[in-house]
Amino acid sequence: MAQIHAHFYLNSIGRAGGAELIVPQKYYDSPAERQHVPVLYLLHGAGGDETSFIRFTSIETYAEKYGLAVVMPGGELSDFTDMTHGFRYYTYVTDELPSLMYSVFGLSPSREKCLIAGCSMGANAAVRIALSRPERYGACGCLSGGLSFRLPPLETEGLDPEKDRYAFMRYDRRQIRGSEEDVTGNAKKIAEEGGPAPRIYHAVGTGDKMLEHARRTRDFFTSFENDPFCYTYSESEGGHDWLFWDRTLPEFLDFALGDLK
């Protein structure tokens, strides 16, 4: 496996940004083979950065097991959203980053082999992005997170720029319902129209502060008839920490790519 620290100029952000990559070397003898490599876009939580999964999990071991390329972008405290007062991290991760991965590294897998996952803040973003681009992602991993039920006007107006600093920067007065980032709306649209739907693996610890939020998300997905998202919910011992995420990350990969081992 090759571990790569990449820096490139990001048009969506307006400055240089970084990402950590893990790439199987054995596929690089043939450019055609690169497009068959499964790719996981892996999003860190609040307070983390692009190095978090490399520092605190065995992600390289898991990537070796599956012959998997892993792309870990930095998203600061943006919630990986197009911030009202800040940068367009949703656009970066959703559109610009995959284009960069193809143009620079030749990574452009089939939908079934293109995955997105994250922990905490990154888990919420992974679900949001997968539901907004169901034609791109075959599976999504949500570790200690869930859907954002934030809707205007009650939760996006009147945010205090000091007390609610990050929420204010991300969402102040932004119309979410009906937008590209409307996660509940996108999920309902996918279920109603019968188009491609990402399979969703959702894990949370019984000692996690996000437990009730996760259960609310579980109730939302299990309300759909015929289970279009092949929604799998796992509630087990653990907290909101790297011990739990390192244990559940390979469980997600088994769910998403088990037949490729």
C-alpha positions in Angstrom: 0.0 0.0 0.0 1.1 3.6 -0.7 0.3 6.3 1.7 0.2 9.7 0.0 -0.1 13.2 1.5 -1.7 15.3 -1.3 -2.0 19.0 -1.6 -3.8 20.7 -4.4 -5.6 24.0 -5.2 -9.3 23.8 -4.6 -11.5 25.9 -6.8 -14.5 25.3 -4.5 -12.6 26.6 -1.4 -10.4 29.2 -3.1 -7.2 28.1 -1.7 -4.9 25.0 -1.3 -6.2 22.0 0.7 -5.0 18.6 1.7 -6.1 15.0 1.7 -4.5 11.8 2.9 -4.7 8.8 0.5 -4.0 5.1 0.8 -3.7 3.5 -2.6 -3.0 -0.2 -3.5 0.3 -0.2 -5.4 -0.3 -3.5 -7.2 -2.9 -1.9 -9.5 -0.6 0.7 -10.8 1.1 -1.5 -13.4 -2.0 -1.0 -15.5 -3.9 2.3 -15.7 -7.0 0.4 -16.8 -6.9 -1.6 -13.6 -7.1 1.5 -11.4 -10.7 2.1 -12.4 -11.6 -1.3 -10.8 -10.2 -0.4 -7.4 -12.9 0.2 -4.7 -12.6 3.7 -3.3 -13.7 4.9 0.1 -14.2 8.6 0.8 -13.7 8.8 4.6 -14.7 11.9 6.5 -13.4 12.9 9.9 -15.3 14.3 12.9 -15.4 17.8 14.4 -12.0 18.7 15.8 -10.2 16.3 13.5 -8.5 16.6 10.1 -7.4 14.6 7.1 -4.9 12.6 9.3 -7.3 11.5 12.0 -8.2 8.0 10.6 -4.5 7.3 9.9 -3.5 8.3 13.4 -6.3 6.7 15.4 -7.5 3.6 13.4 -6.1 0.7 11.5 -7.5 2.0 8.2 -4.4 0.9 6.2 -4.8 -2.7 7.4 -8.4 -2.6 6.4 -7.5 -1.1 3.0 -4.9 -3.9 2.5 -7.6 -6.5 3.2 -9.9 -5.3 0.5 -7.4 -3.8 -2.0 -9.2 -0.6 -1.2 -8.1 3.0 -2.0 -9.0 5.4 0.8 -9.4 9.2 0.3 -9.5 11.3 3.5 -10.1 15.0 2.9 -9.8 17.7 5.5 -13.1 19.6 6.3 -12.2 21.7 9.3 -15.3 22.4 11.4 -17.5 23.0 8.3 -19.8 20.0 8.8 -18.7 19.3 5.2 -21.4 21.7 4.1 -21.5 24.8 1.8 -21.3 27.2 4.7 -23.4 30.4 4.8 -20.4 32.3 6.2 -17.4 30.2 5.1 -16.2 27.8 2.5 -18.0 25.3 0.1 -16.9 22.0 1.6 -19.9 20.2 0.4 -19.1 21.2 -3.2 -15.5 20.2 -2.6 -16.1 16.7 -1.3 -19.1 16.0 -3.5 -17.8 17.2 -6.9 -14.3 18.6 -7.0 -12.5 15.9 -5.0 -13.8 12.9 -7.0 -12.7 14.7 -10.2 -9.3 15.3 -8.7 -9.0 11.7 -7.7 -9.7 10.6 -11.3 -7.5 13.2 -13.1 -4.5 12.8 -10.7 -4.7 9.2 -9.6 -7.0 7.5 -12.1 -9.5 6.5 -9.4 -12.9 6.2 -10.9 -14.7 3.1 -9.6 -18.1 1.7 -10.6 -20.9 2.9 -8.4 -21.0 -0.5 -6.5 -17.3 0.0 -5.5 -17.6 3.7 -4.6 -18.2 4.2 -0.8 -18.5 7.1 1.6 -18.3 6.9 5.4 -17.4 9.0 8.4 -17.6 9.4 12.1 -19.5 11.9 14.1 -19.6 15.1 12.0 -18.3 13.2 9.1 -21.0 10.5 9.6 -23.7 13.1 9.2 -22.0 14.5 6.1 -21.5 11.0 4.6 -25.2 10.3 4.7 -26.0 13.8 3.3 -23.6 13.3 0.4 -24.6 9.8 -0.4 -28.3 10.7 -0.5 -27.6 13.7 -2.7 -25.5 11.6 -5.2 -27.2 8.2 -5.1 -26.0 7.5 -8.6 -22.4 7.7 -7.4 -22.2 5.8 -4.1 -23.0 2.1 -3.7 -22.8 2.2 0.1 -22.6 4.7 3.0 -21.2 4.2 6.5 -22.6 6.3 9.4 -20.6 5.8 12.6 -22.0 7.7 15.6 -24.0 10.1 13.5 -27.3 10.3 11.6 -29.6 12.5 9.6 -29.7 16.2 10.2 -33.3 17.1 10.8 -32.5 20.8 10.8 -35.1 22.7 8.8 -35.9 26.4 8.3 -37.0 28.6 9.7 -36.8 27.6 13.3 -33.4 26.1 13.5 -31.5 28.3 10.9 -32.7 31.8 11.9 -31.7 33.7 15.0 -28.5 31.8 15.5 -26.2 33.8 17.8 -22.8 34.3 16.1 -21.0 34.0 19.4 -23.0 31.4 21.3 -23.8 29.3 18.2 -20.6 30.2 16.3 -20.2 27.2 14.1 -23.9 26.6 13.5 -24.2 30.3 12.6 -21.3 30.0 10.1 -22.6 26.8 8.6 -26.4 27.4 8.4 -27.4 31.0 9.3 -30.8 31.6 7.5 -30.0 29.0 4.8 -33.0 27.4 3.2 -32.3 23.7 3.5 -35.6 22.1 2.6 -35.7 21.4 -1.1 -32.0 22.1 -1.5 -29.3 19.7 -2.6 -28.4 19.2 1.1 -31.9 18.3 2.2 -31.2 14.8 3.6 -34.7 13.8 4.6 -36.1 15.2 1.3 -33.5 13.4 -0.8 -34.2 10.1 1.0 -37.9 10.4 0.4 -37.4 11.3 -3.2 -35.1 8.2 -3.7 -37.7 5.9 -2.1 -40.6 7.4 -4.0 -38.9 7.4 -7.5 -37.3 4.0 -7.1 -33.9 5.1 -8.5 -30.5 3.9 -7.3 -30.2 4.0 -3.5 -27.0 3.8 -1.5 -27.0 0.9 1.0 -26.6 2.4 4.5 -24.7 0.9 7.5 -25.4 2.8 10.7 -23.6 2.1 14.0 -23.7 3.8 17.4 -22.5 2.9 20.9 -24.9 2.5 23.8 -22.9 5.0 25.7 -22.8 7.6 23.0 -24.2 11.1 23.4 -25.6 10.7 19.9 -27.7 7.6 20.8 -31.1 9.2 20.8 -30.3 11.1 17.6 -29.2 7.8 16.0 -32.4 6.1 17.1 -34.4 8.9 15.6 -32.5 8.3 12.3 -33.1 4.6 12.6 -36.9 5.2 12.9 -36.8 7.4 9.9 -35.1 4.8 7.6 -37.1 1.8 8.9 -40.3 3.7 8.1 -39.8 3.1 4.3 -41.5 0.2 2.7 -39.4 -2.4 1.0 -36.2 -1.1 2.6 -34.7 0.7 -0.5 -31.5 1.5 1.4 -30.9 -2.0 2.7 -30.6 -0.1 6.0 -28.6 -1.9 8.7 -28.5 -0.6 12.2 -26.0 -1.7 14.8 -26.2 -0.6 18.4 -23.5 -2.1 20.6 -21.4 -1.3 23.6 -19.2 1.8 23.1 -18.9 5.5 23.3 -18.3 8.4 21.0 -14.6 7.6 20.5 -12.0 6.1 18.3 -12.1 2.7 20.0 -15.7 2.4 18.8 -15.0 3.8 15.3 -12.0 1.6 14.8 -14.1 -1.5 15.7 -17.1 -0.5 13.5 -15.2 0.7 10.4 -14.3 -2.9 9.3 -17.9 -3.9 10.1 -19.0 -1.3 7.5 -16.5 -2.6 5.0 -17.7 -6.1 5.5 -21.2 -4.8 4.9 -20.2 -2.9 1.8 -17.5 -5.1 0.2 -17.7 -8.4 2.0 -18.0 -10.4 -1.3 -14.7 -8.8 -2.5 -12.4 -10.1 0.2 
